[in-house]
Amino acid sequence: MKCVALNALFLQPNAMEGYGNYVHEIFKRLVKQHPETQFIYVFDRPYDASFITADNILPLVVNPKARHALSFKYWYDVKVPLALKKYAPQVWVQPYGFASLTSKIPQLLVVHDLAFKHYPDFIPKHHLYYYRFYTPKFLKKAAKVITVSEFSKADIVQHYPYAAAKTSVIYNAAKPGFQPLSFDEKQQVKAQYAEGCEYFLFVGGIHPRKNLMNLLKAFTIFKRWQKSNMKLIVVGRLAWDYEAVMNKIETYKHRNDVVVMNYVSDEVLQALMASAYALVYPSFFEGFGVPVIEAMQSETPVICSNAGSLPEIAGDAALMAAPDNVEALAQQMILMYKDEIKRSQLIAAGKQRAAQFNWDSSAQQFWEAMVNIAAK
């Protein structure tokens, strides 16, 4: 394959979450494994040179910035197709659920989830309209559709049956930096971030779908029954409709036991993950749920919701509770705290579970999907 175009909108330093990490981890492998192929990274603004990891990457900045519905359409349907004409890529990879409806380049579309179908109230109205109107069109236009879990594939096929034959699953994984720490290293992390105390860790954007509000209620119950100095560390960017959650935290009964860190570097996140007493991930809906695997790879036990893809990803290696059942979530936190044998079993099971998700394998599957598109 001579040339691949990649929509690189979400490759941004210090701002990447699931979408950006998925692209970065897969393509930093592919560009090294396939020096014979030119990879065109299409940005909508000045890019960070750290993402240009090989000589066969050509960064291409196409204005205007694509950050709202009208600019999306103009960027995807007019500006980028024109900019790519002289390069004649055999595949254009669209990793964020959006595609060009005008381009003649075969497109590989990645759809991580259909959260807008299940929790429309958790999405800004203008985004919701865009998803509802254009997602079926994008799925029809795509030469191939990739999603990140069997749950998401089944969801896509249920709502858009015509996409069934061209939809496949390529899993996420955890970055290699998520590794266990020694006892002394953990103590240093706890001293720096949690006043030397054990802590539950929440990782995710601060917005309604991540269900931080119910976690705070469960933490209150935990504190009532377990008179401990356990902390709750919250790590995540301030996302859509975060104000209600932050206001709740500021007036929270156990405010002194909650540490809010917003966005942190990979190195700090990895240290926090490996030093946590447990990750608590009570999300209402996930297409994959990467923090679950990051915790397991770090030998940190997991409590998560039983919603969306999380039962598929966590398997039998996590404690689970319904995301809207505060009492059940609190009971799982209490069980994790009181039962050291169960906690040790979860750590061992989680380590085995995390090993089943591998970026090298996912990158190879992604490459094969692109080759199949180019061969048609």
Order of alpha helices (4+ residues) and beta strands (2+ residues): beta-alpha-beta-beta-alpha-alpha-beta-beta-alpha-alpha-beta-alpha-beta-alpha-beta-alpha-beta-alpha-beta-alpha-beta-alpha-beta-alpha-beta-alpha-alpha-alpha
